[in-house]
Amino acid sequence: MLATRSESNSPKANHLLAALPEDSYRALQPFLEPLQLPLGMVVYESGAAQGYVYFPTSSIVSLLYVLADGASAEIAVTGNEGLVGIALFMGGETTPSRAVVQSAGHGYRLRAAVLKKAFEAGGDLQHLLLRYTQALITQMTQTAVCNRHHAVDQQLCRWLLLSLDRLSGNELVMTQELIANMLGVRREGVTEAAGKLQAEGLIRYSRGRITVLDRRQLEARVCECYAVVKKEYDRLLP
């Protein structure tokens, strides 16, 4: 759903757009379309043509891999640090993953043809998007490692911290069923993991709302995967 600029954040609330030199940003600005990104909105489907790239400002988009039987698992999250739709400038045009809004908010979209032209011209935009892509690949790789080797409560901590890094507050609206789908685990596993964190005073969970009460302890509890991903984003996209 398209939104007026007054209803949403400035494009520069997206860190990639804010990192562009002023001349590069001004060249894109007239083509940036503000829009609302409601919870559950499918930004693009697996294998479908992508007509736009999306720059979240106050929303989070989850990249999911969906199996033939309908089961899914999250492979990455994107918020105000990046964009959704790297296949458009990497030459693939489509991707086997699905992109779904995980946390409602606002963002901007840019027509594929506009981005391709700017990317192929080289320069600052191209270098920035390639660095972002490397950081995103690191997140995908670390997610695969985490899902294979770490406990569900550690995965939940990682997921919460990555989400908080992309939001302005300390609260997320998310049911246990959706979290289970994101992590690719049974709902009972998420219930048990969330219960542990709540009992320890790290979070409060009620009616689909998760409030982080003690981020410092959450960071102490999380596995190494969160730090690896954060360090790479900070290194490539300071």
C-alpha positions in Angstrom: 0.0 0.0 0.0 1.5 3.3 -1.1 1.8 6.0 1.6 2.5 9.7 1.4 5.9 10.9 2.5 4.4 12.8 5.4 3.0 9.5 6.7 6.3 7.6 6.6 9.9 8.1 7.5 12.4 10.0 5.4 14.2 7.8 2.8 17.4 8.6 4.8 16.0 6.6 7.7 17.2 3.7 5.6 21.0 3.4 6.3 21.9 2.4 2.7 20.2 5.5 1.2 21.7 7.7 4.0 25.2 6.4 3.2 25.0 7.5 -0.4 26.9 10.7 -1.5 24.4 13.5 -1.9 24.6 13.5 -5.7 23.9 9.8 -5.9 21.0 10.1 -3.5 19.5 13.1 -5.3 19.6 11.0 -8.6 17.4 8.3 -6.9 15.2 10.5 -4.8 12.6 11.3 -7.4 12.0 7.6 -8.1 11.6 6.5 -4.5 8.0 5.6 -3.7 6.9 5.6 -0.1 4.7 2.7 1.0 3.3 1.0 4.1 4.5 -2.5 4.8 1.8 -4.3 6.9 2.6 -7.4 8.9 2.4 -10.5 6.7 2.7 -8.7 3.3 4.5 -10.8 0.7 7.1 -8.5 -0.9 8.0 -11.1 -3.4 7.3 -14.8 -4.0 9.8 -17.6 -4.7 10.7 -17.7 -8.4 8.5 -14.7 -9.3 9.7 -11.7 -11.3 10.7 -8.8 -9.1 9.6 -5.4 -10.3 11.0 -3.4 -7.4 13.7 -3.3 -4.7 12.5 -2.3 -1.3 14.3 0.0 1.3 12.7 -0.6 4.7 12.8 2.4 7.1 10.7 1.3 10.1 9.7 -2.2 9.1 11.5 -5.6 9.0 11.3 -8.1 6.1 12.1 -11.8 6.6 13.6 -13.8 3.8 12.2 -17.3 4.0 13.0 -20.6 2.1 9.8 -22.5 1.6 9.8 -26.3 1.1 7.5 -28.2 -1.2 5.4 -29.4 1.7 4.9 -25.8 2.9 7.4 -25.8 5.7 9.6 -22.8 5.9 12.7 -21.4 7.6 14.1 -17.9 7.8 17.4 -17.4 6.1 17.9 -13.6 6.8 16.2 -10.5 8.1 16.4 -7.1 6.5 15.4 -3.8 8.0 16.6 -0.2 7.9 20.2 -1.3 7.4 19.6 -2.7 3.9 17.3 -3.5 1.0 15.2 -6.4 -0.3 15.7 -7.7 -3.8 19.4 -8.2 -4.4 18.7 -10.6 -7.2 17.8 -7.6 -9.4 21.3 -6.2 -9.4 23.2 -9.5 -9.0 21.9 -10.6 -12.4 19.6 -13.4 -11.2 16.3 -11.6 -11.6 14.5 -14.1 -9.4 15.3 -16.0 -6.2 14.1 -19.2 -4.6 13.3 -17.4 -1.3 10.1 -15.6 -0.3 10.2 -12.1 1.3 7.5 -11.4 4.0 7.0 -8.5 6.3 7.9 -9.6 9.8 7.4 -6.3 11.6 5.0 -3.7 10.2 6.1 -0.3 9.3 7.1 1.9 6.3 9.6 1.8 3.5 10.4 2.9 0.0 10.4 1.0 -3.3 12.4 1.7 -6.4 11.6 0.3 -9.9 14.0 -2.4 -11.0 15.0 -0.6 -14.2 16.0 2.5 -12.2 18.2 0.5 -9.8 19.8 -1.6 -12.6 20.7 1.5 -14.5 22.3 3.2 -11.5 24.1 0.0 -10.5 25.5 -0.7 -13.9 26.9 2.9 -14.0 29.3 1.8 -11.2 30.6 4.2 -8.6 29.5 4.7 -5.0 26.0 3.0 -5.3 27.5 -0.1 -6.8 30.2 -0.4 -4.2 27.7 0.1 -1.4 25.3 -2.5 -2.7 28.0 -5.1 -3.1 29.2 -4.5 0.4 25.7 -4.9 1.7 25.3 -8.1 -0.3 28.5 -9.5 1.3 27.1 -8.7 4.8 23.7 -10.3 3.9 25.5 -13.5 2.7 27.3 -13.6 6.0 24.0 -13.4 7.8 22.5 -16.3 5.7 25.6 -18.4 6.2 25.6 -17.9 10.0 21.8 -18.6 10.2 22.4 -22.0 8.6 25.2 -22.8 11.1 23.1 -21.5 14.0 20.0 -23.6 13.1 22.1 -26.7 12.9 24.3 -26.4 16.0 22.6 -24.2 18.6 19.7 -24.6 21.0 16.3 -23.1 20.2 16.6 -20.6 23.1 19.9 -19.4 21.6 18.4 -19.1 18.2 15.5 -17.1 19.7 18.0 -14.7 21.4 19.8 -14.2 18.0 16.5 -13.6 16.2 15.3 -11.1 18.9 18.6 -9.2 18.9 18.8 -9.0 15.1 15.2 -7.7 15.1 15.8 -5.1 17.8 18.8 -3.8 15.9 16.4 -2.9 13.1 13.7 -1.3 15.3 13.6 1.9 17.3 11.9 0.3 20.4 12.2 -2.8 22.5 8.9 -4.5 21.5 8.0 -6.9 18.7 4.6 -8.1 17.6 5.0 -11.7 16.7 3.1 -14.9 17.6 4.9 -18.1 18.7 3.6 -19.8 15.6 5.2 -17.2 13.3 8.5 -17.4 15.3 8.4 -21.2 14.9 8.0 -20.8 11.1 10.8 -18.3 11.0 13.2 -20.5 12.9 12.0 -23.7 11.3 11.3 -25.4 14.6 8.1 -26.8 16.3 5.9 -24.3 18.1 6.4 -26.3 21.4 10.1 -25.6 21.1 9.5 -21.8 20.8 7.1 -21.9 23.8 9.7 -23.6 25.9 12.5 -21.3 24.8 10.4 -18.1 25.4 9.3 -19.5 28.7 12.9 -19.9 29.8 13.8 -16.3 28.8 10.7 -14.9 30.5 11.4 -16.9 33.7 14.9 -15.4 33.8 13.5 -11.8 33.4 15.0 -11.2 29.9 11.7 -10.8 28.1 8.0 -10.4 28.7 5.7 -12.3 26.3 2.0 -11.7 26.2 -0.7 -12.0 23.5 1.7 -11.9 20.6 3.9 -9.1 22.0 7.5 -9.7 23.0 9.1 -7.0 25.1 12.8 -7.2 25.7 13.5 -6.3 29.4 17.2 -6.9 29.7 19.1 -6.6 26.4 22.5 -6.9 28.1 21.6 -10.3 29.5 20.1 -11.3 26.2 23.4 -10.6 24.5 25.2 -12.6 27.2 22.9 -15.5 26.6 23.0 -15.5 22.8 25.3 -17.8 20.8 28.4 -16.4 18.9 26.3 -16.1 15.7 24.8 -12.8 16.5 28.2 -11.2 17.1 29.6 -12.6 13.9 26.8 -11.1 11.9 26.8 -7.7 13.7 30.6 -7.4 13.3 30.4 -8.0 9.6 27.6 -5.4 9.1 29.5 -2.9 11.2 32.7 -3.6 9.2 31.2 -3.4 5.7 28.5 -0.7 6.4 29.9 1.6 9.1 
